[in-house]
Amino acid sequence: MQCGTCCVAPDITTLQKPVGVRCRHLDRDNRCRIYAERPTVCQRYRPDAICREIAAPDLEGRVARYLSLFGLG
């Protein structure tokens, strides 16, 4: 499964991507189109306990849970 939540929920300042907005480099299958050249912040991200806490059947549900967990939504 390609989650994609970390490419939608948090802000990514190096890409001028605000909180809750889908990254312009995320394709329909939730795969990064610039994976080999992605920003350092994306390269360093490692799925963790947060990923288990936001488990939901669809991207919108996962993003909503992420934003709620961090008080962003």
Steps between C-alpha positions, in 0.01 A plus 500: 500500500618850421378711789573858391391657828841653573479666156166663579455564873817681617649812347814460289658845499771416246220431251278788622236237584259606777337274758222282359582565134601212273862527384515582131748215454265230634339301218155338492640181652651698791852451370761777492587610147829655619597220738867489391532880535255562786586759768718400795206525741319236293809281473544503878138420580450149634157353563445456871230450762307793353444296185332225701287753689361659185417175319183548294372344179547811286738795468241755609434306821871467577560872441204594722634280781852642462377859512278425800780322687722809470219752552529629144155429367 
